[in-house]
Amino acid sequence: MGAHDNKDHSEGRSLDIAAHILEFMGGRSSLHWGYWDDPDAVSKVTLQDYAEAGDQFTKRLVEAIPAGVETVLDIGCGTGELSARLVEKGYAVRALNPSRAQCEIARRKLPPGTRVHACTFEDFQWDGDAPVDCAIFSESFQYVDIPAAMEKLSKIAKYVVIMDYHKNAPDALQGGGYDREVFDGSYKESGFRIDDYTDVTRNMKPNYIFKNAYYNDLMIPIAETILIRMRQDMPLVNFFFGGLVRRKFLKIDRFRMKAERSADPENVVRWITYTLIVLANEKLA
Ligand SMILES: C[S@@+](CC[C@H](N)C(=O)[O-])C[C@H]1O[C@@H](n2cnc3c(N)ncnc32)[C@H](O)[C@@H]1O
């Protein structure tokens, strides 16, 4: 582990679980929404399709890296899918991620000597001799403190590539997302200009088809099976703790709500805007 190793600040335990499941099932684990070239032609998304859409997302992101870039900092690197692709393409890569579990998986995919720092971007200290050519946020921008991140990036990165989403309204029924207003107020102030801004929301639509099947066909049946077993085999435990297990541990009502919200893929377009943004540092680029 590198000098920047830190405590695991990641709140994304569900992402760690998703990473382990996806690695076990298919040997790769992009932890983002995926990207579909022809989203309106998609009516079903299997795990295999989802993994391929993850690769398409990574491909689209790599295509956006400005010409001349040689060194890359993969911020919030997940399990290293993007970093591994970048290494393959000849970039010199450094990665960071507060989740120790994800860092461990990433290290297994990357050549020995590739530095994967187990820390948040907020805690990360750039110690390179020169600024990094390009910092990349692959659906990880929504997790950082944006004004502080832009300020830090203005000192260490020539370009910044961001692929992530913001909500279209505060009451949109999709969780997460970066704050668009805070971003708009920060990047210029920190000395960046926008070189490219592409709306890729429609290419993300089939994510809801996958999500809907994930809740309806996997998570809800698993939770229901556990509840039935608990009622049959542990009636006393069920009597005293059944409600708690159902709500806090199995989260079955939450799964039902998520299944309902993802039932119509057009909701993606209604609720979020997924953007691919390339920023250039006016002082360094
Ligand atoms: C949605 S996942 C995307 C992972 C990966 N970039 C990908 O595209 O598969 C978000 C990632 O951001 C990381 N993250 C969360 N908070 C962070 C922070 N403050 N600084 C850097 N990364 C963070 C998470 O641990 C996770 O790996």
The ligand as an ORCA input file, in Angstrom:
! r2SCAN-3c Opt
* xyz 0 1
  C     -20.115      4.329     -8.536
  S     -18.515      3.819     -8.050
  C     -17.597      3.925     -9.552
  C     -16.366      3.079     -9.484
  C     -15.499      3.096    -10.736
  N     -14.975      4.393    -11.022
  C     -16.260      2.563    -11.903
  O     -16.563      3.351    -12.822
  O     -16.556      1.357    -11.932
  C     -17.934      5.215     -7.116
  C     -16.523      5.052     -6.569
  O     -16.134      6.250     -5.875
  C     -15.441      5.879     -4.691
  N     -15.503      7.013     -3.731
  C     -16.452      7.262     -2.796
  N     -16.133      8.372     -2.110
  C     -14.968      8.845     -2.639
  C     -14.125      9.965     -2.343
  N     -14.444     10.847     -1.403
  N     -12.979     10.112     -3.058
  C     -12.656      9.246     -4.036
  N     -13.427      8.171     -4.369
  C     -14.562      7.976     -3.680
  C     -16.173      4.625     -4.228
  O     -15.428      3.871     -3.300
  C     -16.369      3.910     -5.564
  O     -15.236      3.172     -5.926
*
